[in-house]
Amino acid sequence: MKNENSRIQEIFSKSIFRGEVRFMEPMSDHTSLRIGGPAEVFTVPQDLISLKNMRLTLKREQIPFFTLGGGTNILVRDGGMEGAVISFNSFRKIEVLSEDDEYVQLSVETGTPLQRLVNFSKENGYSGLEGLVGIPGTVGGAIVGNAGAFGYEMKDVLVLVEIMNAEGEIGKCKAEKIDFGYRRSSISSAEVILSAEIRLKKDKKKNVSTKVEDFLQKKWKQQPISESSAGCVFKNPPELYAGMLIDEVGCKGMRIGDVEVSTIHANFFINKGRATASDFLHLINEVAHRVKEKFGVVLEPEIKIIGKDVN
Ligand SMILES: Cc1cc2nc3c(=O)[nH]c(=O)nc-3n(C[C@H](O)[C@H](O)[C@H](O)COP(=O)(O)OP(=O)(O)OC[C@H]3O[C@@H](n4cnc5c(N)ncnc54)[C@H](O)[C@@H]3O)c2cc1C
């Protein structure tokens, strides 16, 4: 019997998809943490037909898959990922659908970098996304995790999403049908979001750009933006700040292997060089343990931990 790896290579070597296909691709090259073992197959479908063919093949062959945005909110374990990773890198279009004196409605493909959308809004005087400035990753990842900061959240501007199901059929889902919460949504991992319609309020360009610049300044002061991280490791417990609790148990600057609790913001863990997922998980456990011991508070990860351990 052929092993799973060569079966997958054989299936994906047939040219039924337009776009890139790479085997045993290190996920450390596709995550902001620069951590993660190889994906059995890493794909960048070039168009909708290719994406549809890919979904049908994955379903028929019962191959698991993971939809990747910018890889800025995930920790991939050192053993890598079974099955396929689908990147939305080729889906990056922003289009104005309609506008009146007060509002504009945009269609945005979900591989669009969130900061491209924030800049587009700033340049055109469209208000609603100002607080999301400086959040890395894609529009798709921002929708699934309901990304937010400074009182702004992705859900507040979302009108609907276009989703492709496992049969390759495309349907629209209104935002009010999705259950959004703090850094979460009810969108399941089987649902692939193709694009989103968002509604923004027209304003003076200067007003939008002043807010964007102010929020960006604050973000630079509060977060270690230039270092390799995945953003906040833990969700804030109700009415508390995870970063403050971690600081108060003395974990700022704590290090396991090459992973360090940031000295700027204790809820950011930094890859200082050659960190492994195993180091990262040890640090998560140690910090969570200390916070539980001292405050009785259970910290819940905000980052998504995926993939398998090294055998
Ligand atoms: C320096 C730094 C600062 C950050 N600051 C913030 C902040 O202020 N606020 C905040 O909320 N977050 C912040 N983050 C975390 C992160 O950037 C956001 O959560 C971001 O929205 C994740 O987007 P992504 O495209 O990288 O998603 P990924 O990490 O690639 O994926 C996250 C999830 O979304 C799913 N997904 C992605 N695209 C699709 C799609 N098209 N269809 C279906 N599922 C999809 C993935 O399967 C996965 O489950 C920060 C991260 C860093 C590194």
The ligand as an SDF file (V2000), in Angstrom:
LIG
                    3D

 53 58  0  0  0  0  0  0  0  0999 V2000
    1.8860   42.0020   15.2580 C   0  0  0  0  0  0  0  0  0  0  0  0
    0.4680   41.4890   15.2590 C   0  0  0  0  0  0  0  0  0  0  0  0
   -0.5580   42.3000   15.7330 C   0  0  0  0  0  0  0  0  0  0  0  0
   -1.8750   41.8390   15.7570 C   0  0  0  0  0  0  0  0  0  0  0  0
   -2.8630   42.6660   16.2360 N   0  0  0  0  0  0  0  0  0  0  0  0
   -4.1500   42.2220   16.2530 C   0  0  0  0  0  0  0  0  0  0  0  0
   -5.1920   43.0890   16.7320 C   0  0  0  0  0  0  0  0  0  0  0  0
   -4.9760   44.2260   17.1420 O   0  0  0  0  0  0  0  0  0  0  0  0
   -6.4690   42.6050   16.7080 N   0  0  0  0  0  0  0  0  0  0  0  0
   -6.7740   41.3450   16.2560 C   0  0  0  0  0  0  0  0  0  0  0  0
   -7.9520   40.9710   16.2430 O   0  0  0  0  0  0  0  0  0  0  0  0
   -5.7960   40.5100   15.8180 N   0  0  0  0  0  0  0  0  0  0  0  0
   -4.4990   40.9230   15.7900 C   0  0  0  0  0  0  0  0  0  0  0  0
   -3.5060   40.0830   15.3480 N   0  0  0  0  0  0  0  0  0  0  0  0
   -3.8270   38.6850   14.9910 C   0  0  0  0  0  0  0  0  0  0  0  0
   -4.0880   38.4490   13.4750 C   0  0  0  0  0  0  0  0  0  0  0  0
   -3.3620   39.3550   12.6910 O   0  0  0  0  0  0  0  0  0  0  0  0
   -5.5600   38.5580   13.1280 C   0  0  0  0  0  0  0  0  0  0  0  0
   -6.2940   37.6010   13.8540 O   0  0  0  0  0  0  0  0  0  0  0  0
   -5.8170   38.3710   11.6310 C   0  0  0  0  0  0  0  0  0  0  0  0
   -7.1280   38.7880   11.3390 O   0  0  0  0  0  0  0  0  0  0  0  0
   -5.6130   36.9320   11.1370 C   0  0  0  0  0  0  0  0  0  0  0  0
   -5.7270   36.9370    9.7200 O   0  0  0  0  0  0  0  0  0  0  0  0
   -4.9210   35.9200    8.8010 P   0  0  0  0  0  0  0  0  0  0  0  0
   -5.3110   36.1840    7.3960 O   0  0  0  0  0  0  0  0  0  0  0  0
   -3.4700   35.9880    9.0840 O   0  0  0  0  0  0  0  0  0  0  0  0
   -5.5480   34.5360    9.2740 O   0  0  0  0  0  0  0  0  0  0  0  0
   -4.7820   33.1330    9.4390 P   0  0  0  0  0  0  0  0  0  0  0  0
   -3.9030   33.2180   10.6560 O   0  0  0  0  0  0  0  0  0  0  0  0
   -4.1740   32.7070    8.1740 O   0  0  0  0  0  0  0  0  0  0  0  0
   -6.0310   32.1910    9.7410 O   0  0  0  0  0  0  0  0  0  0  0  0
   -6.8660   32.4320   10.8740 C   0  0  0  0  0  0  0  0  0  0  0  0
   -8.1450   31.6190   10.6870 C   0  0  0  0  0  0  0  0  0  0  0  0
   -8.9070   32.1450    9.5990 O   0  0  0  0  0  0  0  0  0  0  0  0
   -9.2170   31.1000    8.6750 C   0  0  0  0  0  0  0  0  0  0  0  0
   -9.2830   31.6880    7.3260 N   0  0  0  0  0  0  0  0  0  0  0  0
   -8.4290   32.5750    6.7470 C   0  0  0  0  0  0  0  0  0  0  0  0
   -8.8620   32.9200    5.5190 N   0  0  0  0  0  0  0  0  0  0  0  0
   -9.9990   32.2160    5.3040 C   0  0  0  0  0  0  0  0  0  0  0  0
  -10.9200   32.1250    4.2030 C   0  0  0  0  0  0  0  0  0  0  0  0
  -10.7500   32.8210    3.0660 N   0  0  0  0  0  0  0  0  0  0  0  0
  -11.9950   31.2920    4.3080 N   0  0  0  0  0  0  0  0  0  0  0  0
  -12.1950   30.5650    5.4650 C   0  0  0  0  0  0  0  0  0  0  0  0
  -11.3580   30.6160    6.5260 N   0  0  0  0  0  0  0  0  0  0  0  0
  -10.2820   31.4390    6.4430 C   0  0  0  0  0  0  0  0  0  0  0  0
   -8.0920   30.0980    8.8380 C   0  0  0  0  0  0  0  0  0  0  0  0
   -8.4890   28.8070    8.3820 O   0  0  0  0  0  0  0  0  0  0  0  0
   -7.8700   30.1550   10.3400 C   0  0  0  0  0  0  0  0  0  0  0  0
   -8.8280   29.3500   11.0010 O   0  0  0  0  0  0  0  0  0  0  0  0
   -2.1700   40.5350   15.3030 C   0  0  0  0  0  0  0  0  0  0  0  0
   -1.1480   39.7070   14.8150 C   0  0  0  0  0  0  0  0  0  0  0  0
    0.1670   40.1800   14.8010 C   0  0  0  0  0  0  0  0  0  0  0  0
    1.2500   39.2850   14.2720 C   0  0  0  0  0  0  0  0  0  0  0  0
  1  2  1  0
  2  3  1  0
  2 52  2  0
  3  4  2  0
  4  5  1  0
  4 50  1  0
  5  6  2  0
  6  7  1  0
  6 13  1  0
  7  8  2  0
  7  9  1  0
  9 10  1  0
 10 11  2  0
 10 12  1  0
 12 13  2  0
 13 14  1  0
 14 15  1  0
 14 50  1  0
 15 16  1  0
 16 17  1  0
 16 18  1  0
 18 19  1  0
 18 20  1  0
 20 21  1  0
 20 22  1  0
 22 23  1  0
 23 24  1  0
 24 25  2  0
 24 26  1  0
 24 27  1  0
 27 28  1  0
 28 29  2  0
 28 30  1  0
 28 31  1  0
 31 32  1  0
 32 33  1  0
 33 34  1  0
 33 48  1  0
 34 35  1  0
 35 36  1  0
 35 46  1  0
 36 37  1  0
 36 45  1  0
 37 38  2  0
 38 39  1  0
 39 40  1  0
 39 45  2  0
 40 41  1  0
 40 42  2  0
 42 43  1  0
 43 44  2  0
 44 45  1  0
 46 47  1  0
 46 48  1  0
 48 49  1  0
 50 51  2  0
 51 52  1  0
 52 53  1  0
M  END
$$$$
